[in-house]
Amino acid sequence: MSLICTLIERVRIATEKVRNLALMDVYGRVARLLLSLCRRAARRQDGGARAADPAGHRRPCRRSRDMVSRIFKDLTTGGYVTVVDRQITINRRPPARW
């Protein structure tokens, strides 16, 4: 029974990832990644909305990297996020659309 429950959970996670990749634009995926990184960091630390820079362990293609950089620049300019010493701080919830 434990094996079946584990398998069901993994299928749910995989389905959610595929749905996000297929239906979300780049901005939506970046925003979701930031929020999930902050949730993980909050569970490990004192609850602050901070996460390590995700670029260190991901190697996206050149076009995606340019788009993500543009999105980060816009979010930083708008005061939604702050990046200091490779630490991302979410100051307020990003807008629903970019």
DSSP file (Angstrom, degrees, kcal/mol; ACC not computed):
  #  RESIDUE AA STRUCTURE BP1 BP2  ACC     N-H-->O    O-->H-N    N-H-->O    O-->H-N    TCO  KAPPA ALPHA  PHI   PSI    X-CA   Y-CA   Z-CA
    1    1 A M     >        0   0    0      0, 0.0     4,-2.2     0, 0.0     5,-0.2   0.000 360.0 360.0 360.0 -38.2    0.0    0.0    0.0
    2    2 A S  H  >  +     0   0    0      1,-0.2     4,-2.3     2,-0.2     5,-0.2   0.898 360.0  51.9 -63.0 -41.0    2.9    2.3    0.8
    3    3 A L  H  > S+     0   0    0      2,-0.2     4,-2.4     1,-0.2    -1,-0.2   0.906 109.4  49.6 -62.2 -42.9    4.4    1.7   -2.6
    4    4 A I  H  > S+     0   0    0      2,-0.2     4,-2.5     1,-0.2    -2,-0.2   0.906 110.7  49.7 -64.2 -42.7    1.1    2.5   -4.4
    5    5 A C  H  X S+     0   0    0     -4,-2.2     4,-2.1     2,-0.2    -2,-0.2   0.906 111.7  48.7 -63.4 -41.6    0.8    5.8   -2.4
    6    6 A T  H  X S+     0   0    0     -4,-2.3     4,-2.2     2,-0.2    -2,-0.2   0.917 111.7  49.5 -63.6 -43.8    4.3    6.8   -3.3
    7    7 A L  H  X S+     0   0    0     -4,-2.4     4,-2.2     1,-0.2    -2,-0.2   0.906 109.7  51.0 -63.0 -42.9    3.7    6.0   -6.9
    8    8 A I  H  X S+     0   0    0     -4,-2.5     4,-2.2     1,-0.2    -1,-0.2   0.915 110.1  49.9 -60.5 -44.1    0.5    8.0   -7.0
    9    9 A E  H  X S+     0   0    0     -4,-2.1     4,-2.2     1,-0.2    -2,-0.2   0.908 110.7  49.2 -63.0 -42.1    2.3   11.0   -5.4
   10   10 A R  H  X S+     0   0    0     -4,-2.2     4,-2.4     1,-0.2    -1,-0.2   0.884 110.1  50.7 -66.4 -37.7    5.1   10.9   -8.0
   11   11 A V  H  X S+     0   0    0     -4,-2.2     4,-2.5     2,-0.2    -1,-0.2   0.897 109.6  51.4 -66.3 -39.6    2.6   10.7  -10.9
   12   12 A R  H  X S+     0   0    0     -4,-2.2     4,-2.2     2,-0.2    -2,-0.2   0.923 111.2  47.4 -61.6 -44.3    0.8   13.7   -9.5
   13   13 A I  H  X S+     0   0    0     -4,-2.2     4,-2.2     2,-0.2    -2,-0.2   0.926 113.0  48.3 -63.3 -45.2    4.0   15.7   -9.3
   14   14 A A  H  X S+     0   0    0     -4,-2.4     4,-2.4     1,-0.2    -2,-0.2   0.900 111.2  50.7 -63.0 -41.2    5.0   14.7  -12.8
   15   15 A T  H  X S+     0   0    0     -4,-2.5     4,-2.4     1,-0.2    -1,-0.2   0.902 109.8  50.3 -63.5 -41.5    1.6   15.6  -14.2
   16   16 A E  H  X S+     0   0    0     -4,-2.2     4,-2.4     2,-0.2    -2,-0.2   0.906 110.9  49.2 -63.3 -42.4    1.8   19.0  -12.5
   17   17 A K  H  X S+     0   0    0     -4,-2.2     4,-2.3     2,-0.2    -2,-0.2   0.918 112.2  47.5 -64.4 -43.6    5.2   19.7  -14.0
   18   18 A V  H  X S+     0   0    0     -4,-2.4     4,-2.3     2,-0.2     5,-0.2   0.913 111.9  50.5 -64.5 -42.5    4.1   18.7  -17.5
   19   19 A R  H  X S+     0   0    0     -4,-2.4     4,-2.5     1,-0.2     5,-0.3   0.915 110.9  49.3 -61.7 -43.2    1.0   20.8  -17.2
   20   20 A N  H  X S+     0   0    0     -4,-2.4     4,-1.9     1,-0.2    -2,-0.2   0.909 112.5  47.2 -63.4 -42.5    3.1   23.8  -16.1
   21   21 A L  H  < S+     0   0    0     -4,-2.3    -1,-0.2     1,-0.2    -2,-0.2   0.876 117.7  42.3 -66.3 -37.3    5.6   23.4  -19.0
   22   22 A A  H  < S+     0   0    0     -4,-2.3    -2,-0.2    -5,-0.2    -1,-0.2   0.851 126.0  28.3 -79.3 -35.3    2.8   23.0  -21.6
   23   23 A L  H  < S+     0   0    0     -4,-2.5     2,-0.3    -5,-0.2    -3,-0.2   0.648 103.1  78.9-106.6 -17.0    0.4   25.7  -20.4
   24   24 A M     <  -     0   0    0     -4,-1.9     2,-0.1    -5,-0.3     0, 0.0  -0.705  68.7-132.1 -98.6 146.2    2.5   28.4  -18.7
   25   25 A D     >  -     0   0    0     -2,-0.3     4,-2.1     1,-0.1     5,-0.2  -0.261  39.5 -91.4 -80.5 178.4    4.6   31.1  -20.4
   26   26 A V  H  > S+     0   0    0      1,-0.2     4,-2.5     2,-0.2     5,-0.2   0.902 126.5  52.5 -61.3 -42.3    8.2   31.8  -19.4
   27   27 A Y  H  > S+     0   0    0      1,-0.2     4,-2.8     2,-0.2    -1,-0.2   0.931 109.0  49.8 -60.3 -45.4    7.1   34.5  -16.9
   28   28 A G  H  > S+     0   0    0      1,-0.2     4,-2.3     2,-0.2    -1,-0.2   0.887 111.6  48.5 -60.6 -40.0    4.7   32.1  -15.2
   29   29 A R  H  X S+     0   0    0     -4,-2.1     4,-2.3     2,-0.2    -1,-0.2   0.895 112.3  48.4 -68.7 -39.0    7.3   29.4  -14.9
   30   30 A V  H  X S+     0   0    0     -4,-2.5     4,-2.7     2,-0.2    -2,-0.2   0.939 113.0  47.8 -64.6 -46.3    9.9   31.8  -13.4
   31   31 A A  H  X S+     0   0    0     -4,-2.8     4,-2.4     1,-0.2    -2,-0.2   0.917 113.1  48.2 -61.5 -43.1    7.4   33.1  -10.9
   32   32 A R  H  X S+     0   0    0     -4,-2.3     4,-2.4    -5,-0.2    -1,-0.2   0.901 111.5  50.5 -64.2 -40.6    6.4   29.6   -9.9
   33   33 A L  H  X S+     0   0    0     -4,-2.3     4,-2.6     2,-0.2     5,-0.2   0.927 110.7  49.0 -63.1 -45.1   10.0   28.6   -9.6
   34   34 A L  H  X S+     0   0    0     -4,-2.7     4,-2.3     1,-0.2    -2,-0.2   0.934 112.7  47.2 -60.2 -46.6   10.8   31.6   -7.4
   35   35 A L  H  X S+     0   0    0     -4,-2.4     4,-2.1     1,-0.2    -1,-0.2   0.890 113.1  48.2 -65.1 -38.7    7.8   30.9   -5.1
   36   36 A S  H  X S+     0   0    0     -4,-2.4     4,-2.2     2,-0.2    -1,-0.2   0.895 110.9  51.1 -70.1 -37.4    8.6   27.2   -4.8
   37   37 A L  H  X S+     0   0    0     -4,-2.6     4,-2.5     1,-0.2    -2,-0.2   0.901 111.3  48.6 -63.1 -39.6   12.3   27.9   -4.0
   38   38 A C  H  X S+     0   0    0     -4,-2.3     4,-2.5     2,-0.2    12,-0.3   0.874 108.8  52.5 -69.5 -36.2   11.2   30.4   -1.3
   39   39 A R  H  X S+     0   0    0     -4,-2.1     4,-1.7     2,-0.2    -2,-0.2   0.926 112.2  46.0 -63.3 -43.0    8.8   27.9    0.2
   40   40 A R  H  X S+     0   0    0     -4,-2.2     4,-1.4     1,-0.2    -2,-0.2   0.918 114.0  48.1 -64.6 -42.9   11.6   25.3    0.4
   41   41 A A  H  X S+     0   0    0     -4,-2.5     4,-2.1     1,-0.2     6,-0.3   0.877 109.2  53.9 -65.3 -37.0   14.0   27.9    1.9
   42   42 A A  H  < S+     0   0    0     -4,-2.5     5,-0.4     1,-0.2    -1,-0.2   0.862 106.1  52.5 -66.3 -35.4   11.3   29.0    4.4
   43   43 A R  H  < S+     0   0    0     -4,-1.7    -1,-0.2     1,-0.2    -2,-0.2   0.851 115.7  41.0 -67.6 -32.4   10.9   25.4    5.6
   44   44 A R  H  < S+     0   0    0     -4,-1.4    -2,-0.2    -5,-0.1    -1,-0.2   0.764 122.7  31.0 -86.7 -26.1   14.6   25.1    6.2
   45   45 A Q  S  < S-     0   0    0     -4,-2.1    -3,-0.1     3,-0.2    -4,-0.0  -0.043 111.8 -58.3-113.6-147.7   15.3   28.5    7.7
   46   46 A D  S    S-     0   0    0     -2,-0.1    -4,-0.1     1,-0.1    -3,-0.1   0.245  82.5 -90.2 -87.3  13.1   13.5   31.0    9.8
   47   47 A G  S    S+     0   0    0     -5,-0.4    -5,-0.2    -6,-0.3    -4,-0.1   0.493  77.3 147.7  94.3   2.7   10.6   31.5    7.4
   48   48 A G        -     0   0    0     -7,-0.2     2,-1.6    -6,-0.1    -1,-0.3  -0.348  58.0-115.4 -70.1 154.3   12.1   34.4    5.4
   49   49 A A  S    S+     0   0    0     41,-0.2    41,-2.0    -8,-0.1     2,-0.3  -0.493  72.2 123.1 -89.8  66.8   11.2   34.6    1.7
   50   50 A R  E     +A   89   0A   0     -2,-1.6     2,-0.3   -12,-0.3    39,-0.2  -0.942  33.4 177.9-128.5 149.1   14.7   34.0    0.4
   51   51 A A  E     -A   88   0A   0     37,-2.0    37,-3.0    -2,-0.3   -13,-0.1  -0.991  34.1-102.2-146.4 151.8   16.2   31.5   -1.9
   52   52 A A  E     -A   87   0A   0     -2,-0.3    35,-0.2    35,-0.2    34,-0.1  -0.362  56.9 -83.1 -68.3 155.1   19.6   30.7   -3.4
   53   53 A D    >   -     0   0    0     33,-1.9     3,-1.1     1,-0.2     4,-0.2  -0.444  36.7-154.0 -61.6 118.9   20.1   31.8   -7.0
   54   54 A P  G >  S+     0   0    0      0, 0.0     3,-1.1     0, 0.0     4,-0.5   0.663  83.1  78.9 -72.0 -14.1   18.6   29.0   -9.2
   55   55 A A  G >  S+     0   0    0      1,-0.2     3,-0.5     2,-0.2    -2,-0.1   0.744  79.0  71.5 -66.8 -21.6   21.0   29.9  -12.1
   56   56 A G  G <  S+     0   0    0     -3,-1.1    -1,-0.2     1,-0.2    -3,-0.0   0.792 108.2  30.1 -65.8 -28.5   23.8   28.0  -10.4
   57   57 A H  G <  S+     0   0    0     -3,-1.1     2,-0.4    -4,-0.2    -1,-0.2   0.326 110.3  73.8-115.6   8.4   22.4   24.6  -11.0
   58   58 A R    <   -     0   0    0     -3,-0.5     0, 0.0    -4,-0.5     0, 0.0  -0.963  52.9-166.6-123.1 141.0   20.5   25.1  -14.2
   59   59 A R        -     0   0    0     -2,-0.4     3,-0.1    -3,-0.0    -4,-0.1  -0.693  19.4-179.5-122.7  77.6   21.8   25.5  -17.7
   60   60 A P        -     0   0    0      0, 0.0    -2,-0.0     0, 0.0    -5,-0.0  -0.271  37.5 -89.2 -73.3 165.0   19.0   26.8  -19.9
   61   61 A C     >  -     0   0    0      1,-0.1     4,-2.4     4,-0.0     5,-0.2  -0.243  45.2 -99.6 -68.1 165.4   19.5   27.5  -23.6
   62   62 A R  H  > S+     0   0    0      1,-0.2     4,-2.3     2,-0.2     5,-0.2   0.886 120.9  50.5 -57.4 -45.8   20.6   30.9  -24.6
   63   63 A R  H  > S+     0   0    0      1,-0.2     4,-2.1     2,-0.2    -1,-0.2   0.911 112.2  46.9 -62.8 -43.0   17.2   32.2  -25.6
   64   64 A S  H  > S+     0   0    0      2,-0.2     4,-2.8     1,-0.2     5,-0.2   0.899 110.3  53.0 -64.9 -40.1   15.6   31.1  -22.3
   65   65 A R  H  X S+     0   0    0     -4,-2.4     4,-2.4     1,-0.2    -2,-0.2   0.906 109.4  49.0 -62.7 -41.8   18.5   32.6  -20.3
   66   66 A D  H  X S+     0   0    0     -4,-2.3     4,-2.2     2,-0.2    -1,-0.2   0.910 113.0  47.5 -63.1 -42.2   18.0   36.0  -22.0
   67   67 A M  H  X S+     0   0    0     -4,-2.1     4,-2.4     2,-0.2    -2,-0.2   0.910 112.1  48.8 -67.3 -42.2   14.2   35.9  -21.3
   68   68 A V  H  X S+     0   0    0     -4,-2.8     4,-2.7     2,-0.2    -1,-0.2   0.898 110.7  51.6 -64.6 -39.8   14.7   35.0  -17.7
   69   69 A S  H  X S+     0   0    0     -4,-2.4     4,-2.4    -5,-0.2    -2,-0.2   0.907 110.2  49.1 -62.1 -41.5   17.3   37.8  -17.3
   70   70 A R  H  X S+     0   0    0     -4,-2.2     4,-2.3     2,-0.2    -2,-0.2   0.909 111.6  48.7 -64.3 -42.0   14.8   40.2  -18.8
   71   71 A I  H  X S+     0   0    0     -4,-2.4     4,-2.7     2,-0.2    -2,-0.2   0.923 111.8  49.1 -64.1 -44.5   12.1   39.0  -16.5
   72   72 A F  H  X S+     0   0    0     -4,-2.7     4,-2.7     2,-0.2     5,-0.2   0.902 109.9  51.9 -61.9 -40.7   14.4   39.3  -13.4
   73   73 A K  H  X S+     0   0    0     -4,-2.4     4,-2.8     2,-0.2    -1,-0.2   0.930 111.9  46.1 -61.5 -44.8   15.4   42.8  -14.5
   74   74 A D  H  X S+     0   0    0     -4,-2.3     4,-2.2     2,-0.2     6,-0.2   0.902 113.5  48.6 -64.9 -41.2   11.7   43.9  -14.7
   75   75 A L  H  <>S+     0   0    0     -4,-2.7     5,-2.4     2,-0.2     6,-1.1   0.880 113.9  47.1 -66.5 -37.2   10.9   42.3  -11.4
   76   76 A T  H ><5S+     0   0    0     -4,-2.7     3,-1.2     4,-0.2    -2,-0.2   0.927 112.0  49.6 -68.5 -45.0   13.9   43.9   -9.7
   77   77 A T  H 3<5S+     0   0    0     -4,-2.8    -2,-0.2     1,-0.3    -1,-0.2   0.883 110.6  50.9 -60.7 -39.0   13.0   47.3  -11.3
   78   78 A G  T 3<5S-     0   0    0     -4,-2.2    -1,-0.3    -5,-0.2    -2,-0.2   0.535 115.6-116.9 -76.8  -6.0    9.4   47.0  -10.1
   79   79 A G  T < 5S+     0   0    0     -3,-1.2    -3,-0.2    -4,-0.3    -2,-0.1   0.629  81.9 120.3  81.3  13.3   10.6   46.2   -6.6
   80   80 A Y  S   <S+     0   0    0     -5,-2.4    11,-2.5    -6,-0.2    12,-1.4   0.878  78.6  17.8 -77.4 -37.7    9.1   42.7   -6.6
   81   81 A V  E     -B   90   0A   0     -6,-1.1     2,-0.4     9,-0.3    -2,-0.2  -0.926  62.4-155.7-131.9 157.8   12.4   40.9   -6.0
   82   82 A T  E     -B   89   0A   0      7,-2.3     7,-3.0    -2,-0.3     2,-0.5  -0.999   6.0-159.3-131.2 134.6   15.9   41.9   -4.7
   83   83 A V  E     +B   88   0A   0     -2,-0.4     2,-0.4     5,-0.2     5,-0.2  -0.959  20.9 161.7-118.5 115.6   19.1   40.0   -5.6
   84   84 A V  E >  S-B   87   0A   0      3,-2.2     3,-1.5    -2,-0.5    -2,-0.1  -0.993  70.9 -11.8-135.3 125.7   22.0   40.5   -3.3
   85   85 A D  T 3  S-     0   0    0     -2,-0.4    -1,-0.1     1,-0.3   -32,-0.1   0.904 127.6 -55.1  51.8  47.5   25.0   38.2   -3.1
   86   86 A R  T 3  S+     0   0    0      1,-0.2   -33,-1.9   -34,-0.1     2,-0.5   0.683 112.1 123.4  60.3  20.9   23.2   35.5   -5.2
   87   87 A Q  E <   -AB  52  84A   0     -3,-1.5    -3,-2.2   -35,-0.2     2,-0.5  -0.960  52.0-149.5-110.5 127.0   20.3   35.5   -2.7
   88   88 A I  E     -AB  51  83A   0    -37,-3.0   -37,-2.0    -2,-0.5     2,-0.5  -0.845  11.5-169.1 -98.3 126.3   16.9   36.2   -4.1
   89   89 A T  E     -AB  50  82A   0     -7,-3.0    -7,-2.3    -2,-0.5     2,-0.8  -0.972  14.7-145.0-116.1 125.0   14.4   38.0   -1.8
   90   90 A I  E     - B   0  81A   0    -41,-2.0    -9,-0.3    -2,-0.5   -41,-0.2  -0.807  16.1-177.1 -89.2 113.8   10.8   38.2   -2.8
   91   91 A N        -     0   0    0    -11,-2.5     2,-0.3    -2,-0.8   -10,-0.2   0.859  67.9  -9.5 -79.5 -38.5    9.6   41.6   -1.5
   92   92 A R  S    S-     0   0    0    -12,-1.4    -1,-0.3   -13,-0.0   -13,-0.0  -0.971  91.8 -71.2-154.5 163.9    6.0   41.1   -2.6
   93   93 A R        -     0   0    0     -2,-0.3     3,-0.1    -3,-0.1   -12,-0.1  -0.343  54.8-117.7 -62.1 129.1    4.0   38.8   -4.8
   94   94 A P        -     0   0    0      0, 0.0    -1,-0.1     0, 0.0     4,-0.1  -0.266  38.2 -91.1 -64.0 155.0    4.8   39.2   -8.5
   95   95 A P        -     0   0    0      0, 0.0   -64,-0.1     0, 0.0   -15,-0.0  -0.233  31.9-117.0 -64.5 158.5    2.0   40.3  -10.8
   96   96 A A  S    S+     0   0    0     -3,-0.1     2,-0.3     1,-0.1   -65,-0.1   0.844  97.8  33.6 -67.5 -33.7   -0.1   37.6  -12.4
   97   97 A R              0   0    0      1,-0.1    -1,-0.1   -70,-0.0     0, 0.0  -0.925 360.0 360.0-124.4 149.6    0.9   38.6  -15.9
   98   98 A W              0   0    0     -2,-0.3    -1,-0.1    -4,-0.1    -2,-0.0   0.404 360.0 360.0 -99.6 360.0    4.2   40.0  -17.2
